[in-house]
Amino acid sequence: MTKLDVVLAKVFEYALQGKAWAVEFIANRTEGKALERHEISGIEAQPIAMDVYLHEGETNGKSQSDETDEARKEREREARAEEDD
C-alpha cells in the first residue's frame, strides 16, 4: 500500500464518520469542483465592452486579419460619410 493509498483510506474513513470536509474532498476529486458563474453588466444592465489583446503568434480561433462586426460597420459608415462629402 502506497502513502497515497493510506491517506485516501484515512480521508474515506473521515467521510464515513460524517466529516463534511472529507466528503467535499472526495466529491471534488471524483466529480470535479462545481463551476462558479458570475454575470457582470455595466450601467443600467448594459453589456460591458471588452477588448482582448493576444500575444504575437496567438490566435483566438479567428485569423488575425478578422475584424469585429462593430469595427467593420464603423469603417463602412466612415467610408459612406466620405462619399457623401
N, CA, C and O atoms as a Maestro MAE file, in Angstrom:
{
 s_m_m2io_version
 :::
 2.0.0
}

f_m_ct {
 s_m_title
 :::
 protein
 m_atom[340] {
  # First column is atom index #
  i_m_mmod_type
  r_m_x_coord
  r_m_y_coord
  r_m_z_coord
  i_m_residue_number
  s_m_chain_name
  s_m_pdb_residue_name
  s_m_pdb_atom_name
  i_m_atomic_number
  :::
  1 25 0.849 -1.181 0.000 1 A "MET " " N  " 7
  2 3 0.000 0.000 0.000 1 A "MET " " CA " 6
  3 2 0.894 1.244 0.000 1 A "MET " " C  " 6
  4 15 1.798 1.365 0.827 1 A "MET " " O  " 8
  5 25 0.634 2.167 -0.934 2 A "THR " " N  " 7
  6 3 1.436 3.386 -1.019 2 A "THR " " CA " 6
  7 2 0.982 4.406 0.021 2 A "THR " " C  " 6
  8 15 -0.067 4.244 0.644 2 A "THR " " O  " 8
  9 25 1.782 5.460 0.205 3 A "LYS " " N  " 7
  10 3 1.409 6.528 1.132 3 A "LYS " " CA " 6
  11 2 0.114 7.194 0.682 3 A "LYS " " C  " 6
  12 15 -0.731 7.553 1.502 3 A "LYS " " O  " 8
  13 25 -0.031 7.354 -0.640 4 A "LEU " " N  " 7
  14 3 -1.252 7.946 -1.182 4 A "LEU " " CA " 6
  15 2 -2.468 7.094 -0.829 4 A "LEU " " C  " 6
  16 15 -3.513 7.626 -0.454 4 A "LEU " " O  " 8
  17 25 -2.337 5.777 -0.948 5 A "ASP " " N  " 7
  18 3 -3.439 4.875 -0.596 5 A "ASP " " CA " 6
  19 2 -3.805 5.018 0.873 5 A "ASP " " C  " 6
  20 15 -4.985 5.005 1.223 5 A "ASP " " O  " 8
  21 25 -2.798 5.154 1.739 6 A "VAL " " N  " 7
  22 3 -3.041 5.299 3.180 6 A "VAL " " CA " 6
  23 2 -3.799 6.600 3.456 6 A "VAL " " C  " 6
  24 15 -4.758 6.618 4.227 6 A "VAL " " O  " 8
  25 25 -3.353 7.696 2.813 7 A "VAL " " N  " 7
  26 3 -4.005 8.991 3.011 7 A "VAL " " CA " 6
  27 2 -5.442 8.939 2.517 7 A "VAL " " C  " 6
  28 15 -6.352 9.404 3.204 7 A "VAL " " O  " 8
  29 25 -5.652 8.379 1.333 8 A "LEU " " N  " 7
  30 3 -7.002 8.298 0.788 8 A "LEU " " CA " 6
  31 2 -7.909 7.425 1.642 8 A "LEU " " C  " 6
  32 15 -9.089 7.734 1.807 8 A "LEU " " O  " 8
  33 25 -7.375 6.350 2.180 9 A "ALA " " N  " 7
  34 3 -8.164 5.482 3.066 9 A "ALA " " CA " 6
  35 2 -8.592 6.248 4.314 9 A "ALA " " C  " 6
  36 15 -9.717 6.099 4.792 9 A "ALA " " O  " 8
  37 25 -7.677 7.074 4.838 10 A "LYS " " N  " 7
  38 3 -7.998 7.847 6.041 10 A "LYS " " CA " 6
  39 2 -9.069 8.898 5.728 10 A "LYS " " C  " 6
  40 15 -9.992 9.102 6.516 10 A "LYS " " O  " 8
  41 25 -8.940 9.560 4.579 11 A "VAL " " N  " 7
  42 3 -9.949 10.551 4.186 11 A "VAL " " CA " 6
  43 2 -11.303 9.867 4.017 11 A "VAL " " C  " 6
  44 15 -12.327 10.406 4.436 11 A "VAL " " O  " 8
  45 25 -11.312 8.694 3.410 12 A "PHE " " N  " 7
  46 3 -12.550 7.941 3.231 12 A "PHE " " CA " 6
  47 2 -13.162 7.585 4.590 12 A "PHE " " C  " 6
  48 15 -14.375 7.667 4.781 12 A "PHE " " O  " 8
  49 25 -12.300 7.192 5.522 13 A "GLU " " N  " 7
  50 3 -12.768 6.871 6.878 13 A "GLU " " CA " 6
  51 2 -13.424 8.094 7.522 13 A "GLU " " C  " 6
  52 15 -14.484 7.983 8.137 13 A "GLU " " O  " 8
  53 25 -12.782 9.271 7.375 14 A "TYR " " N  " 7
  54 3 -13.367 10.504 7.913 14 A "TYR " " CA " 6
  55 2 -14.703 10.826 7.252 14 A "TYR " " C  " 6
  56 15 -15.634 11.283 7.915 14 A "TYR " " O  " 8
  57 25 -14.792 10.589 5.961 15 A "ALA " " N  " 7
  58 3 -16.051 10.842 5.248 15 A "ALA " " CA " 6
  59 2 -17.156 9.951 5.788 15 A "ALA " " C  " 6
  60 15 -18.287 10.402 5.968 15 A "ALA " " O  " 8
  61 25 -16.838 8.693 6.046 16 A "LEU " " N  " 7
  62 3 -17.837 7.777 6.605 16 A "LEU " " CA " 6
  63 2 -18.261 8.188 8.013 16 A "LEU " " C  " 6
  64 15 -19.373 7.880 8.442 16 A "LEU " " O  " 8
  65 25 -17.386 8.877 8.726 17 A "GLN " " N  " 7
  66 3 -17.718 9.375 10.067 17 A "GLN " " CA " 6
  67 2 -18.556 10.651 10.006 17 A "GLN " " C  " 6
  68 15 -19.022 11.152 11.030 17 A "GLN " " O  " 8
  69 25 -18.742 11.173 8.774 18 A "GLY " " N  " 7
  70 3 -19.581 12.357 8.619 18 A "GLY " " CA " 6
  71 2 -18.832 13.668 8.590 18 A "GLY " " C  " 6
  72 15 -19.449 14.730 8.679 18 A "GLY " " O  " 8
  73 25 -17.532 13.624 8.468 19 A "LYS " " N  " 7
  74 3 -16.751 14.865 8.399 19 A "LYS " " CA " 6
  75 2 -17.018 15.529 7.047 19 A "LYS " " C  " 6
  76 15 -16.695 14.969 5.999 19 A "LYS " " O  " 8
  77 25 -17.604 16.714 7.077 20 A "ALA " " N  " 7
  78 3 -18.018 17.398 5.853 20 A "ALA " " CA " 6
  79 2 -16.841 17.681 4.927 20 A "ALA " " C  " 6
  80 15 -16.962 17.518 3.713 20 A "ALA " " O  " 8
  81 25 -15.700 18.103 5.482 21 A "TRP " " N  " 7
  82 3 -14.548 18.424 4.643 21 A "TRP " " CA " 6
  83 2 -14.078 17.205 3.862 21 A "TRP " " C  " 6
  84 15 -13.640 17.335 2.719 21 A "TRP " " O  " 8
  85 25 -14.164 16.010 4.470 22 A "ALA " " N  " 7
  86 3 -13.717 14.786 3.803 22 A "ALA " " CA " 6
  87 2 -14.685 14.414 2.672 22 A "ALA " " C  " 6
  88 15 -14.262 13.997 1.594 22 A "ALA " " O  " 8
  89 25 -15.972 14.568 2.929 23 A "VAL " " N  " 7
  90 3 -16.972 14.291 1.895 23 A "VAL " " CA " 6
  91 2 -16.772 15.244 0.721 23 A "VAL " " C  " 6
  92 15 -16.814 14.825 -0.436 23 A "VAL " " O  " 8
  93 25 -16.553 16.537 1.021 24 A "GLU " " N  " 7
  94 3 -16.331 17.529 -0.030 24 A "GLU " " CA " 6
  95 2 -15.052 17.216 -0.812 24 A "GLU " " C  " 6
  96 15 -15.018 17.344 -2.036 24 A "GLU " " O  " 8
  97 25 -14.005 16.807 -0.097 25 A "PHE " " N  " 7
  98 3 -12.738 16.470 -0.743 25 A "PHE " " CA " 6
  99 2 -12.933 15.327 -1.737 25 A "PHE " " C  " 6
  100 15 -12.463 15.401 -2.873 25 A "PHE " " O  " 8
  101 25 -13.615 14.289 -1.318 26 A "ILE " " N  " 7
  102 3 -13.846 13.130 -2.196 26 A "ILE " " CA " 6
  103 2 -14.718 13.528 -3.385 26 A "ILE " " C  " 6
  104 15 -14.438 13.142 -4.520 26 A "ILE " " O  " 8
  105 25 -15.775 14.300 -3.124 27 A "ALA " " N  " 7
  106 3 -16.661 14.723 -4.211 27 A "ALA " " CA " 6
  107 2 -15.911 15.575 -5.226 27 A "ALA " " C  " 6
  108 15 -16.087 15.402 -6.433 27 A "ALA " " O  " 8
  109 25 -15.079 16.490 -4.748 28 A "ASN " " N  " 7
  110 3 -14.315 17.350 -5.655 28 A "ASN " " CA " 6
  111 2 -13.340 16.537 -6.492 28 A "ASN " " C  " 6
  112 15 -13.111 16.861 -7.657 28 A "ASN " " O  " 8
  113 25 -12.770 15.498 -5.926 29 A "ARG " " N  " 7
  114 3 -11.793 14.681 -6.651 29 A "ARG " " CA " 6
  115 2 -12.465 13.715 -7.628 29 A "ARG " " C  " 6
  116 15 -11.893 13.402 -8.672 29 A "ARG " " O  " 8
  117 25 -13.655 13.244 -7.308 30 A "THR " " N  " 7
  118 3 -14.307 12.261 -8.176 30 A "THR " " CA " 6
  119 2 -15.269 12.897 -9.169 30 A "THR " " C  " 6
  120 15 -15.378 12.441 -10.307 30 A "THR " " O  " 8
  121 25 -15.971 13.956 -8.744 31 A "GLU " " N  " 7
  122 3 -16.963 14.609 -9.596 31 A "GLU " " CA " 6
  123 2 -16.458 15.901 -10.195 31 A "GLU " " C  " 6
  124 15 -17.032 16.396 -11.165 31 A "GLU " " O  " 8
  125 25 -15.400 16.457 -9.643 32 A "GLY " " N  " 7
  126 3 -14.886 17.751 -10.086 32 A "GLY " " CA " 6
  127 2 -15.578 18.870 -9.328 32 A "GLY " " C  " 6
  128 15 -16.731 18.746 -8.913 32 A "GLY " " O  " 8
  129 25 -14.851 19.959 -9.159 33 A "LYS " " N  " 7
  130 3 -15.430 21.111 -8.460 33 A "LYS " " CA " 6
  131 2 -16.523 21.736 -9.305 33 A "LYS " " C  " 6
  132 15 -16.423 21.776 -10.531 33 A "LYS " " O  " 8
  133 25 -17.553 22.216 -8.658 34 A "ALA " " N  " 7
  134 3 -18.637 22.906 -9.356 34 A "ALA " " CA " 6
  135 2 -18.128 24.247 -9.862 34 A "ALA " " C  " 6
  136 15 -17.374 24.929 -9.168 34 A "ALA " " O  " 8
  137 25 -18.538 24.630 -11.071 35 A "LEU " " N  " 7
  138 3 -18.138 25.901 -11.637 35 A "LEU " " CA " 6
  139 2 -18.939 27.023 -10.993 35 A "LEU " " C  " 6
  140 15 -20.140 26.889 -10.755 35 A "LEU " " O  " 8
  141 25 -18.264 28.121 -10.716 36 A "GLU " " N  " 7
  142 3 -18.947 29.315 -10.240 36 A "GLU " " CA " 6
  143 2 -19.135 30.240 -11.415 36 A "GLU " " C  " 6
  144 15 -18.170 30.569 -12.105 36 A "GLU " " O  " 8
  145 25 -20.338 30.659 -11.653 37 A "ARG " " N  " 7
  146 3 -20.613 31.555 -12.770 37 A "ARG " " CA " 6
  147 2 -21.008 32.914 -12.210 37 A "ARG " " C  " 6
  148 15 -21.773 33.015 -11.251 37 A "ARG " " O  " 8
  149 25 -20.466 33.954 -12.832 38 A "HIS " " N  " 7
  150 3 -20.770 35.321 -12.421 38 A "HIS " " CA " 6
  151 2 -21.185 36.105 -13.655 38 A "HIS " " C  " 6
  152 15 -20.525 36.050 -14.693 38 A "HIS " " O  " 8
  153 25 -22.275 36.828 -13.531 39 A "GLU " " N  " 7
  154 3 -22.714 37.693 -14.627 39 A "GLU " " CA " 6
  155 2 -22.441 39.128 -14.220 39 A "GLU " " C  " 6
  156 15 -22.847 39.578 -13.148 39 A "GLU " " O  " 8
  157 25 -21.749 39.831 -15.090 40 A "ILE " " N  " 7
  158 3 -21.384 41.211 -14.803 40 A "ILE " " CA " 6
  159 2 -21.965 42.088 -15.902 40 A "ILE " " C  " 6
  160 15 -21.866 41.761 -17.085 40 A "ILE " " O  " 8
  161 25 -22.566 43.191 -15.511 41 A "SER " " N  " 7
  162 3 -23.097 44.110 -16.517 41 A "SER " " CA " 6
  163 2 -22.662 45.522 -16.163 41 A "SER " " C  " 6
  164 15 -22.246 45.805 -15.040 41 A "SER " " O  " 8
  165 25 -22.768 46.384 -17.136 42 A "GLY " " N  " 7
  166 3 -22.383 47.774 -16.952 42 A "GLY " " CA " 6
  167 2 -23.543 48.583 -16.400 42 A "GLY " " C  " 6
  168 15 -24.466 48.049 -15.785 42 A "GLY " " O  " 8
  169 25 -23.472 49.877 -16.637 43 A "ILE " " N  " 7
  170 3 -24.502 50.803 -16.162 43 A "ILE " " CA " 6
  171 2 -25.840 50.427 -16.786 43 A "ILE " " C  " 6
  172 15 -25.917 50.157 -17.985 43 A "ILE " " O  " 8
  173 25 -26.876 50.410 -15.986 44 A "GLU " " N  " 7
  174 3 -28.238 50.081 -16.422 44 A "GLU " " CA " 6
  175 2 -28.302 48.740 -17.133 44 A "GLU " " C  " 6
  176 15 -29.036 48.585 -18.110 44 A "GLU " " O  " 8
  177 25 -27.540 47.777 -16.649 45 A "ALA " " N  " 7
  178 3 -27.533 46.390 -17.146 45 A "ALA " " CA " 6
  179 2 -27.119 46.276 -18.613 45 A "ALA " " C  " 6
  180 15 -27.487 45.317 -19.291 45 A "ALA " " O  " 8
  181 25 -26.359 47.248 -19.097 46 A "GLN " " N  " 7
  182 3 -25.847 47.188 -20.461 46 A "GLN " " CA " 6
  183 2 -24.617 46.282 -20.485 46 A "GLN " " C  " 6
  184 15 -23.891 46.197 -19.495 46 A "GLN " " O  " 8
  185 25 -24.379 45.607 -21.608 47 A "PRO " " N  " 7
  186 3 -23.180 44.772 -21.716 47 A "PRO " " CA " 6
  187 2 -21.920 45.619 -21.575 47 A "PRO " " C  " 6
  188 15 -21.913 46.800 -21.922 47 A "PRO " " O  " 8
  189 25 -20.879 45.020 -21.074 48 A "ILE " " N  " 7
  190 3 -19.597 45.699 -20.926 48 A "ILE " " CA " 6
  191 2 -18.765 45.417 -22.161 48 A "ILE " " C  " 6
  192 15 -18.568 44.258 -22.528 48 A "ILE " " O  " 8
  193 25 -18.274 46.467 -22.806 49 A "ALA " " N  " 7
  194 3 -17.409 46.296 -23.975 49 A "ALA " " CA " 6
  195 2 -16.041 45.823 -23.492 49 A "ALA " " C  " 6
  196 15 -15.543 46.268 -22.458 49 A "ALA " " O  " 8
  197 25 -15.453 44.928 -24.248 50 A "MET " " N  " 7
  198 3 -14.189 44.357 -23.826 50 A "MET " " CA " 6
  199 2 -13.277 44.172 -25.026 50 A "MET " " C  " 6
  200 15 -13.692 43.618 -26.044 50 A "MET " " O  " 8
  201 25 -12.054 44.627 -24.914 51 A "ASP " " N  " 7
  202 3 -11.045 44.409 -25.940 51 A "ASP " " CA " 6
  203 2 -10.122 43.300 -25.461 51 A "ASP " " C  " 6
  204 15 -9.690 43.303 -24.308 51 A "ASP " " O  " 8
  205 25 -9.821 42.366 -26.329 52 A "VAL " " N  " 7
  206 3 -8.936 41.262 -25.986 52 A "VAL " " CA " 6
  207 2 -7.680 41.400 -26.824 52 A "VAL " " C  " 6
  208 15 -7.741 41.446 -28.052 52 A "VAL " " O  " 8
  209 25 -6.555 41.465 -26.158 53 A "TYR " " N  " 7
  210 3 -5.276 41.578 -26.851 53 A "TYR " " CA " 6
  211 2 -4.543 40.251 -26.730 53 A "TYR " " C  " 6
  212 15 -4.393 39.706 -25.637 53 A "TYR " " O  " 8
  213 25 -4.092 39.740 -27.864 54 A "LEU " " N  " 7
  214 3 -3.373 38.482 -27.879 54 A "LEU " " CA " 6
  215 2 -1.892 38.756 -28.066 54 A "LEU " " C  " 6
  216 15 -1.503 39.729 -28.711 54 A "LEU " " O  " 8
  217 25 -1.078 37.891 -27.496 55 A "HIS " " N  " 7
  218 3 0.360 37.995 -27.717 55 A "HIS " " CA " 6
  219 2 0.662 37.593 -29.147 55 A "HIS " " C  " 6
  220 15 -0.084 36.823 -29.752 55 A "HIS " " O  " 8
  221 25 1.734 38.102 -29.677 56 A "GLU " " N  " 7
  222 3 2.112 37.789 -31.050 56 A "GLU " " CA " 6
  223 2 2.179 36.285 -31.233 56 A "GLU " " C  " 6
  224 15 2.784 35.574 -30.431 56 A "GLU " " O  " 8
  225 25 1.549 35.811 -32.298 57 A "GLY " " N  " 7
  226 3 1.552 34.381 -32.601 57 A "GLY " " CA " 6
  227 2 0.351 33.638 -32.046 57 A "GLY " " C  " 6
  228 15 0.065 32.525 -32.487 57 A "GLY " " O  " 8
  229 25 -0.364 34.225 -31.085 58 A "GLU " " N  " 7
  230 3 -1.549 33.569 -30.533 58 A "GLU " " CA " 6
  231 2 -2.754 33.944 -31.382 58 A "GLU " " C  " 6
  232 15 -2.794 35.012 -31.995 58 A "GLU " " O  " 8
  233 25 -3.734 33.050 -31.408 59 A "THR " " N  " 7
  234 3 -4.980 33.349 -32.103 59 A "THR " " CA " 6
  235 2 -6.134 33.053 -31.166 59 A "THR " " C  " 6
  236 15 -5.977 32.338 -30.176 59 A "THR " " O  " 8
  237 25 -7.278 33.599 -31.480 60 A "ASN " " N  " 7
  238 3 -8.475 33.334 -30.687 60 A "ASN " " CA " 6
  239 2 -9.486 32.538 -31.494 60 A "ASN " " C  " 6
  240 15 -10.693 32.654 -31.284 60 A "ASN " " O  " 8
  241 25 -8.985 31.734 -32.415 61 A "GLY " " N  " 7
  242 3 -9.874 30.934 -33.251 61 A "GLY " " CA " 6
  243 2 -10.215 31.622 -34.548 61 A "GLY " " C  " 6
  244 15 -10.857 31.019 -35.408 61 A "GLY " " O  " 8
  245 25 -9.808 32.868 -34.719 62 A "LYS " " N  " 7
  246 3 -10.059 33.624 -35.938 62 A "LYS " " CA " 6
  247 2 -8.701 34.002 -36.514 62 A "LYS " " C  " 6
  248 15 -7.695 34.021 -35.805 62 A "LYS " " O  " 8
  249 25 -8.688 34.297 -37.790 63 A "SER " " N  " 7
  250 3 -7.437 34.787 -38.357 63 A "SER " " CA " 6
  251 2 -7.182 36.170 -37.801 63 A "SER " " C  " 6
  252 15 -8.126 36.887 -37.467 63 A "SER " " O  " 8
  253 25 -5.939 36.551 -37.696 64 A "GLN " " N  " 7
  254 3 -5.613 37.834 -37.108 64 A "GLN " " CA " 6
  255 2 -6.092 38.990 -37.958 64 A "GLN " " C  " 6
  256 15 -6.104 40.129 -37.491 64 A "GLN " " O  " 8
  257 25 -6.491 38.728 -39.204 65 A "SER " " N  " 7
  258 3 -6.974 39.808 -40.064 65 A "SER " " CA " 6
  259 2 -8.475 40.039 -39.914 65 A "SER " " C  " 6
  260 15 -9.005 41.007 -40.460 65 A "SER " " O  " 8
  261 25 -9.169 39.161 -39.178 66 A "ASP " " N  " 7
  262 3 -10.617 39.347 -38.978 66 A "ASP " " CA " 6
  263 2 -10.880 40.603 -38.161 66 A "ASP " " C  " 6
  264 15 -10.092 40.959 -37.284 66 A "ASP " " O  " 8
  265 25 -11.997 41.276 -38.452 67 A "GLU " " N  " 7
  266 3 -12.424 42.442 -37.694 67 A "GLU " " CA " 6
  267 2 -13.685 42.084 -36.927 67 A "GLU " " C  " 6
  268 15 -14.419 41.171 -37.305 67 A "GLU " " O  " 8
  269 25 -13.925 42.802 -35.863 68 A "THR " " N  " 7
  270 3 -15.210 42.634 -35.189 68 A "THR " " CA " 6
  271 2 -16.279 43.266 -36.059 68 A "THR " " C  " 6
  272 15 -15.984 44.149 -36.865 68 A "THR " " O  " 8
  273 25 -17.494 42.830 -35.907 69 A "ASP " " N  " 7
  274 3 -18.602 43.396 -36.684 69 A "ASP " " CA " 6
  275 2 -18.713 44.895 -36.461 69 A "ASP " " C  " 6
  276 15 -18.942 45.655 -37.402 69 A "ASP " " O  " 8
  277 25 -18.551 45.316 -35.212 70 A "GLU " " N  " 7
  278 3 -18.701 46.737 -34.899 70 A "GLU " " CA " 6
  279 2 -17.620 47.559 -35.585 70 A "GLU " " C  " 6
  280 15 -17.910 48.630 -36.118 70 A "GLU " " O  " 8
  281 25 -16.382 47.079 -35.584 71 A "ALA " " N  " 7
  282 3 -15.291 47.809 -36.243 71 A "ALA " " CA " 6
  283 2 -15.533 47.880 -37.754 71 A "ALA " " C  " 6
  284 15 -15.287 48.913 -38.376 71 A "ALA " " O  " 8
  285 25 -16.010 46.795 -38.333 72 A "ARG " " N  " 7
  286 3 -16.298 46.775 -39.771 72 A "ARG " " CA " 6
  287 2 -17.413 47.755 -40.099 72 A "ARG " " C  " 6
  288 15 -17.320 48.502 -41.073 72 A "ARG " " O  " 8
  289 25 -18.477 47.756 -39.280 73 A "LYS " " N  " 7
  290 3 -19.594 48.673 -39.512 73 A "LYS " " CA " 6
  291 2 -19.146 50.126 -39.393 73 A "LYS " " C  " 6
  292 15 -19.557 50.973 -40.186 73 A "LYS " " O  " 8
  293 25 -18.305 50.411 -38.406 74 A "GLU " " N  " 7
  294 3 -17.809 51.774 -38.226 74 A "GLU " " CA " 6
  295 2 -16.982 52.200 -39.427 74 A "GLU " " C  " 6
  296 15 -17.119 53.329 -39.900 74 A "GLU " " O  " 8
  297 25 -16.131 51.325 -39.925 75 A "ARG " " N  " 7
  298 3 -15.313 51.626 -41.095 75 A "ARG " " CA " 6
  299 2 -16.201 51.894 -42.308 75 A "ARG " " C  " 6
  300 15 -15.925 52.806 -43.086 75 A "ARG " " O  " 8
  301 25 -17.281 51.094 -42.476 76 A "GLU " " N  " 7
  302 3 -18.207 51.291 -43.600 76 A "GLU " " CA " 6
  303 2 -18.956 52.617 -43.466 76 A "GLU " " C  " 6
  304 15 -19.182 53.297 -44.468 76 A "GLU " " O  " 8
  305 25 -19.353 53.002 -42.223 77 A "ARG " " N  " 7
  306 3 -20.031 54.285 -42.002 77 A "ARG " " CA " 6
  307 2 -19.113 55.445 -42.379 77 A "ARG " " C  " 6
  308 15 -19.547 56.406 -43.014 77 A "ARG " " O  " 8
  309 25 -17.868 55.353 -41.992 78 A "GLU " " N  " 7
  310 3 -16.906 56.405 -42.322 78 A "GLU " " CA " 6
  311 2 -16.717 56.525 -43.834 78 A "GLU " " C  " 6
  312 15 -16.630 57.630 -44.369 78 A "GLU " " O  " 8
  313 25 -16.653 55.386 -44.512 79 A "ALA " " N  " 7
  314 3 -16.466 55.405 -45.964 79 A "ALA " " CA " 6
  315 2 -17.682 56.053 -46.647 79 A "ALA " " C  " 6
  316 15 -17.517 56.841 -47.578 79 A "ALA " " O  " 8
  317 25 -18.902 55.726 -46.191 80 A "ARG " " N  " 7
  318 3 -20.116 56.321 -46.751 80 A "ARG " " CA " 6
  319 2 -20.151 57.821 -46.489 80 A "ARG " " C  " 6
  320 15 -20.566 58.589 -47.357 80 A "ARG " " O  " 8
  321 25 -19.722 58.251 -45.301 81 A "ALA " " N  " 7
  322 3 -19.703 59.678 -44.951 81 A "ALA " " CA " 6
  323 2 -18.744 60.426 -45.867 81 A "ALA " " C  " 6
  324 15 -19.040 61.539 -46.299 81 A "ALA " " O  " 8
  325 25 -17.608 59.828 -46.162 82 A "GLU " " N  " 7
  326 3 -16.651 60.469 -47.072 82 A "GLU " " CA " 6
  327 2 -17.217 60.584 -48.473 82 A "GLU " " C  " 6
  328 15 -16.981 61.576 -49.164 82 A "GLU " " O  " 8
  329 25 -17.972 59.560 -48.902 83 A "GLU " " N  " 7
  330 3 -18.580 59.596 -50.239 83 A "GLU " " CA " 6
  331 2 -19.623 60.704 -50.337 83 A "GLU " " C  " 6
  332 15 -19.772 61.339 -51.381 83 A "GLU " " O  " 8
  333 25 -20.348 60.931 -49.233 84 A "ASP " " N  " 7
  334 3 -21.393 61.964 -49.229 84 A "ASP " " CA " 6
  335 2 -20.808 63.370 -49.281 84 A "ASP " " C  " 6
  336 15 -21.477 64.295 -49.742 84 A "ASP " " O  " 8
  337 25 -19.592 63.546 -48.825 85 A "ASP " " N  " 7
  338 3 -18.956 64.869 -48.777 85 A "ASP " " CA " 6
  339 2 -18.530 65.354 -50.108 85 A "ASP " " C  " 6
  340 15 -17.982 66.451 -50.218 85 A "ASP " " O  " 8
  :::
 }
 m_bond[339] {
  # First column is bond index #
  i_m_from
  i_m_to
  i_m_order
  :::
  1 1 2 1
  2 2 3 1
  3 3 4 2
  4 3 5 1
  5 5 6 1
  6 6 7 1
  7 7 8 2
  8 7 9 1
  9 9 10 1
  10 10 11 1
  11 11 12 2
  12 11 13 1
  13 13 14 1
  14 14 15 1
  15 15 16 2
  16 15 17 1
  17 17 18 1
  18 18 19 1
  19 19 20 2
  20 19 21 1
  21 21 22 1
  22 22 23 1
  23 23 24 2
  24 23 25 1
  25 25 26 1
  26 26 27 1
  27 27 28 2
  28 27 29 1
  29 29 30 1
  30 30 31 1
  31 31 32 2
  32 31 33 1
  33 33 34 1
  34 34 35 1
  35 35 36 2
  36 35 37 1
  37 37 38 1
  38 38 39 1
  39 39 40 2
  40 39 41 1
  41 41 42 1
  42 42 43 1
  43 43 44 2
  44 43 45 1
  45 45 46 1
  46 46 47 1
  47 47 48 2
  48 47 49 1
  49 49 50 1
  50 50 51 1
  51 51 52 2
  52 51 53 1
  53 53 54 1
  54 54 55 1
  55 55 56 2
  56 55 57 1
  57 57 58 1
  58 58 59 1
  59 59 60 2
  60 59 61 1
  61 61 62 1
  62 62 63 1
  63 63 64 2
  64 63 65 1
  65 65 66 1
  66 66 67 1
  67 67 68 2
  68 67 69 1
  69 69 70 1
  70 70 71 1
  71 71 72 2
  72 71 73 1
  73 73 74 1
  74 74 75 1
  75 75 76 2
  76 75 77 1
  77 77 78 1
  78 78 79 1
  79 79 80 2
  80 79 81 1
  81 81 82 1
  82 82 83 1
  83 83 84 2
  84 83 85 1
  85 85 86 1
  86 86 87 1
  87 87 88 2
  88 87 89 1
  89 89 90 1
  90 90 91 1
  91 91 92 2
  92 91 93 1
  93 93 94 1
  94 94 95 1
  95 95 96 2
  96 95 97 1
  97 97 98 1
  98 98 99 1
  99 99 100 2
  100 99 101 1
  101 101 102 1
  102 102 103 1
  103 103 104 2
  104 103 105 1
  105 105 106 1
  106 106 107 1
  107 107 108 2
  108 107 109 1
  109 109 110 1
  110 110 111 1
  111 111 112 2
  112 111 113 1
  113 113 114 1
  114 114 115 1
  115 115 116 2
  116 115 117 1
  117 117 118 1
  118 118 119 1
  119 119 120 2
  120 119 121 1
  121 121 122 1
  122 122 123 1
  123 123 124 2
  124 123 125 1
  125 125 126 1
  126 126 127 1
  127 127 128 2
  128 127 129 1
  129 129 130 1
  130 130 131 1
  131 131 132 2
  132 131 133 1
  133 133 134 1
  134 134 135 1
  135 135 136 2
  136 135 137 1
  137 137 138 1
  138 138 139 1
  139 139 140 2
  140 139 141 1
  141 141 142 1
  142 142 143 1
  143 143 144 2
  144 143 145 1
  145 145 146 1
  146 146 147 1
  147 147 148 2
  148 147 149 1
  149 149 150 1
  150 150 151 1
  151 151 152 2
  152 151 153 1
  153 153 154 1
  154 154 155 1
  155 155 156 2
  156 155 157 1
  157 157 158 1
  158 158 159 1
  159 159 160 2
  160 159 161 1
  161 161 162 1
  162 162 163 1
  163 163 164 2
  164 163 165 1
  165 165 166 1
  166 166 167 1
  167 167 168 2
  168 167 169 1
  169 169 170 1
  170 170 171 1
  171 171 172 2
  172 171 173 1
  173 173 174 1
  174 174 175 1
  175 175 176 2
  176 175 177 1
  177 177 178 1
  178 178 179 1
  179 179 180 2
  180 179 181 1
  181 181 182 1
  182 182 183 1
  183 183 184 2
  184 183 185 1
  185 185 186 1
  186 186 187 1
  187 187 188 2
  188 187 189 1
  189 189 190 1
  190 190 191 1
  191 191 192 2
  192 191 193 1
  193 193 194 1
  194 194 195 1
  195 195 196 2
  196 195 197 1
  197 197 198 1
  198 198 199 1
  199 199 200 2
  200 199 201 1
  201 201 202 1
  202 202 203 1
  203 203 204 2
  204 203 205 1
  205 205 206 1
  206 206 207 1
  207 207 208 2
  208 207 209 1
  209 209 210 1
  210 210 211 1
  211 211 212 2
  212 211 213 1
  213 213 214 1
  214 214 215 1
  215 215 216 2
  216 215 217 1
  217 217 218 1
  218 218 219 1
  219 219 220 2
  220 219 221 1
  221 221 222 1
  222 222 223 1
  223 223 224 2
  224 223 225 1
  225 225 226 1
  226 226 227 1
  227 227 228 2
  228 227 229 1
  229 229 230 1
  230 230 231 1
  231 231 232 2
  232 231 233 1
  233 233 234 1
  234 234 235 1
  235 235 236 2
  236 235 237 1
  237 237 238 1
  238 238 239 1
  239 239 240 2
  240 239 241 1
  241 241 242 1
  242 242 243 1
  243 243 244 2
  244 243 245 1
  245 245 246 1
  246 246 247 1
  247 247 248 2
  248 247 249 1
  249 249 250 1
  250 250 251 1
  251 251 252 2
  252 251 253 1
  253 253 254 1
  254 254 255 1
  255 255 256 2
  256 255 257 1
  257 257 258 1
  258 258 259 1
  259 259 260 2
  260 259 261 1
  261 261 262 1
  262 262 263 1
  263 263 264 2
  264 263 265 1
  265 265 266 1
  266 266 267 1
  267 267 268 2
  268 267 269 1
  269 269 270 1
  270 270 271 1
  271 271 272 2
  272 271 273 1
  273 273 274 1
  274 274 275 1
  275 275 276 2
  276 275 277 1
  277 277 278 1
  278 278 279 1
  279 279 280 2
  280 279 281 1
  281 281 282 1
  282 282 283 1
  283 283 284 2
  284 283 285 1
  285 285 286 1
  286 286 287 1
  287 287 288 2
  288 287 289 1
  289 289 290 1
  290 290 291 1
  291 291 292 2
  292 291 293 1
  293 293 294 1
  294 294 295 1
  295 295 296 2
  296 295 297 1
  297 297 298 1
  298 298 299 1
  299 299 300 2
  300 299 301 1
  301 301 302 1
  302 302 303 1
  303 303 304 2
  304 303 305 1
  305 305 306 1
  306 306 307 1
  307 307 308 2
  308 307 309 1
  309 309 310 1
  310 310 311 1
  311 311 312 2
  312 311 313 1
  313 313 314 1
  314 314 315 1
  315 315 316 2
  316 315 317 1
  317 317 318 1
  318 318 319 1
  319 319 320 2
  320 319 321 1
  321 321 322 1
  322 322 323 1
  323 323 324 2
  324 323 325 1
  325 325 326 1
  326 326 327 1
  327 327 328 2
  328 327 329 1
  329 329 330 1
  330 330 331 1
  331 331 332 2
  332 331 333 1
  333 333 334 1
  334 334 335 1
  335 335 336 2
  336 335 337 1
  337 337 338 1
  338 338 339 1
  339 339 340 2
  :::
 }
}
